[in-house]
């Protein structure tokens, strides 16, 4: 791939040396990316800075004013040591293979070594056109940028592996979608941006050398303990499979719908990435779809585990040349590994659901007990989050009803659950406390998210956004002053569709 270098038309002073860069991906061959700078914006303005994350990354922002921070995190000023690149990758989008995607509106500034001595990508989203833009403008609107910051921050607080958001900068320039919207740039932080689609990019070009370089790099960066394995590439597939099985199980336990589980949106590291048309279910419905572009429900809530396996099978196909010299043996090995996914996912899901119900031991009837609860919640359109949180109270105060369905069938289920609990000699207060550590009181309710975004876009009022960030920073804690944020939406507040933002 040819390199492209763009420079600012206006000479700007260099950014201060705030970051400890060590850009390992940029040391890979040129065909892995395109070198270019972000396209400068006219009037960058700092909207939000995640100072606690900056501190964890070893970035000293105390001596940086807002104007300088806006210049850096808009891409107008390139920090010393950064090597901006747009990464190449391919991907299946809604089941259809696209041989070349890549960073069409994003630039990887570089990799910083954090205070924890770990390596983190600094990635600008909405930073302008790249060779991968495919006729797009390379920009992002303020609403989707704020959504990603908010949801990724909430997912982190919920304990779910995720990319993080470091900064939001308003570009001062319009973005043209169905309407004219204010533009913005997000600084995303990730363990890496290597996707299943990155492997597909090289496999589709029969570039076995590039594929091996990528696999070796991914092992070194994410799973160095498997370098000495007899077959490190099968071990890599196994580790990615385990990471994704655990991740999707956590999504299902928390009621999260990603909305666009394309292979270019699944990371090798096992982090949640690309918060486009994402949402959280209110009333439980396994067929629920929010994404406006998911016409046939491919990525519905209940389909997510199956789609993850489908995506992992695409990764296995890419790795075939590395798994074994003999194609039939490589295929047999890949099939055997992918065949383990359902059991690994089921184990992670069932383990987490037991904890949500306050079960400290495993018994054969637990699966049926959990499935019966979900069926009842679906039948009665019970709120997913509030039902599990109310069960925490029920443990301590059996007479408590709260937000639980008041129906004969649910009463029967409660009796079965309480009989199951009685088989474990656990103090009720201890059990309830353990349950409250895995059953959040607060999630990013879709209607609350939309209200915060609309206030910012239409009125330049970021107060709702800030309050929501505060509430969601402690999702498992009782916060009496914010109890209204626990309530499901009124009928007129229900969000039916979410949008990708590209």
C-alpha positions, 0 to 999 in steps of 0.5 A, spaced: 500 500 500 502 506 498 503 511 503 500 518 504 503 524 507 498 530 509 501 536 512 497 542 515 496 548 511 497 553 517 504 552 521 502 550 528 507 549 534 509 542 536 505 539 541 508 538 548 511 532 549 506 529 554 506 522 551 511 516 552 510 513 545 512 506 542 509 505 535 510 498 534 504 497 529 507 502 525 514 498 524 510 493 521 511 493 513 507 499 509 502 494 506 499 494 513 497 501 513 497 508 510 501 514 513 498 520 513 496 526 518 489 528 520 486 533 516 486 539 521 479 543 523 478 550 523 475 551 530 477 545 535 474 546 542 475 541 548 468 538 550 470 533 555 477 530 557 477 523 561 482 526 566 482 519 570 484 515 564 489 520 562 492 519 569 492 511 568 496 512 561 501 516 564 499 523 561 500 529 565 495 534 563 495 538 569 500 543 565 496 543 558 490 548 557 484 547 554 486 550 547 492 546 547 488 539 549 483 541 543 489 542 538 492 535 540 485 531 540 483 534 534 489 532 530 491 539 529 497 538 533 501 532 532 505 530 539 512 528 539 513 521 538 506 520 534 506 516 527 499 517 525 497 511 520 490 509 518 490 501 519 488 497 513 483 491 514 477 488 511 470 485 513 464 481 513 458 487 514 452 484 515 454 477 512 457 480 506 464 480 504 468 487 503 475 486 501 477 493 503 475 497 509 480 500 513 480 506 517 476 511 513 475 516 518 480 515 523 487 515 525 492 511 529 496 517 533 500 511 536 501 507 542 503 510 549 506 506 554 501 507 560 503 508 568 501 500 568 507 499 563 501 496 558 501 498 551 495 502 549 493 505 542 491 512 541 486 513 536 482 519 533 475 518 530 472 523 525 479 525 523 478 526 516 479 522 510 484 517 508 485 512 503 480 507 506 474 513 506 470 510 500 467 516 498 466 518 505 467 525 508 472 522 514 468 526 519 464 524 525 458 528 528 457 530 535 452 525 537 455 519 535 462 521 539 458 523 545 454 516 545 461 512 544 464 516 550 458 515 554 457 508 553 464 506 553 465 509 560 459 506 562 461 499 560 468 500 563 464 501 570 460 495 569 466 491 568 466 489 561 472 489 557 471 495 552 475 500 549 475 507 552 474 514 551 479 520 552 477 526 549 471 529 545 473 535 541 468 539 537 471 541 530 467 547 529 465 545 522 458 542 520 457 534 518 452 533 513 448 527 514 441 527 513 441 534 516 447 538 518 450 536 524 455 539 529 462 535 528 466 532 533 473 528 534 473 522 539 480 520 542 479 512 543 484 508 547 484 501 546 489 495 548 489 494 540 485 495 534 487 489 531 480 486 528 478 479 525 477 483 519 485 485 519 486 478 518 481 477 513 485 483 509 491 479 508 488 472 507 484 475 502 490 477 498 493 470 499 499 474 503 501 468 507 507 472 509 503 478 512 498 474 515 504 470 519 507 477 521 500 479 523 499 473 527 506 473 530 505 481 532 498 479 535 501 474 539 507 478 542 502 484 544 496 480 547 498 473 548 505 472 549 505 466 554 503 462 548 509 463 544 512 457 546 506 453 545 507 447 540 502 450 535 502 458 537 497 459 531 492 454 534 493 457 541 492 464 538 485 462 535 483 458 542 485 465 546 481 469 542 475 464 542 475 464 549 476 472 550 470 473 545 466 467 549 467 471 555 465 478 552 459 476 549 456 472 555 457 479 559 453 483 554 448 478 555 448 478 562 448 486 562 442 486 557 447 490 551 446 490 544 452 491 540 448 492 533 453 491 528 457 485 530 461 485 523 468 482 523 471 488 523 468 490 529 471 484 533 477 485 536 483 480 537 484 483 544 476 481 546 474 488 547 468 491 546 469 496 540 465 501 535 459 503 539 455 505 533 447 503 534 448 500 540 443 500 546 441 496 552 434 492 552 429 495 557 423 489 557 426 483 556 426 480 549 431 476 545 429 478 538 430 485 540 433 490 535 435 497 535 439 498 529 436 502 524 441 498 519 439 491 521 433 490 517 433 482 518 435 482 525 441 479 524 444 482 530 438 481 535 440 481 542 439 473 542 443 472 536 449 475 539 452 469 541 451 465 534 454 471 530 460 471 535 461 464 533 460 465 526 465 471 526 470 466 529 469 461 524 472 467 519 478 468 523 479 460 523 479 460 515 484 466 515 489 462 520 488 455 516 495 456 512 498 457 519 495 452 523 498 446 519 502 445 512 496 440 510 490 443 508 485 437 511 489 437 517 489 445 518 481 445 517 480 439 522 484 443 527 480 449 526 473 446 526 475 442 532 477 449 535 471 453 533 466 447 535 468 448 542 465 455 542 458 453 544 460 450 550 465 455 552 460 461 551 455 457 555 459 456 561 461 463 561 454 465 561 451 460 566 456 462 571 455 469 570 447 468 571 448 463 577 451 469 580 446 474 578 441 469 582 445 469 588 447 462 587 454 460 589 454 453 587 452 449 581 447 444 580 444 441 574 437 444 574 440 451 574 439 452 567 432 450 567 431 455 573 434 461 569 431 459 562 424 459 566 425 466 569 427 469 562 421 466 559 417 469 564 420 476 563 419 476 556 412 474 557 410 479 562 415 484 558 419 485 565 424 490 565 431 486 565 435 490 569 430 492 574 428 485 575 435 482 577 436 488 582 429 487 585 431 480 586 437 482 590 432 486 595 428 479 595 433 475 598 434 480 604 426 481 605 422 475 602 416 480 602 419 485 598 415 486 591 418 492 588 418 492 581 417 484 580 411 482 576 405 480 581 403 474 577 401 467 579 407 464 574 412 469 577 410 467 584 411 460 583 418 461 580 420 465 586 418 459 590 422 455 586 428 460 586 428 460 594 428 453 595 434 453 591 437 458 595 435 454 601 440 449 599 446 453 600 448 456 607 449 463 605 447 469 610 442 473 606 445 479 607 452 476 604 448 473 598 444 480 597 451 484 597 454 479 592 448 479 587 448 487 588 455 487 585 453 483 579 446 486 578 447 494 576 442 499 579 444 503 573 445 502 566 445 507 560 438 507 559 436 509 551 432 514 553 436 518 558 442 517 553 438 520 547 435 526 552 443 528 553 445 528 546 439 532 544 440 537 549 448 538 547 446 538 540 440 542 540 442 547 545 449 546 547 447 544 554 452 538 556 449 538 563 445 532 562 451 528 559 455 530 565 450 528 570 449 521 566 456 520 566 456 521 574 451 516 575 453 511 571 460 511 574 457 507 580 452 503 576 452 497 582 451 503 588 445 505 591 444 512 589 438 515 592 439 522 589 439 519 582 433 514 583 429 516 577 435 514 572 433 507 574 426 507 571 424 504 565 422 509 559 415 512 559 411 509 553 412 516 549 420 516 551 421 509 548 427 509 543 425 504 537 431 505 533 438 507 533 443 509 528 450 508 526 453 515 525 457 514 520 
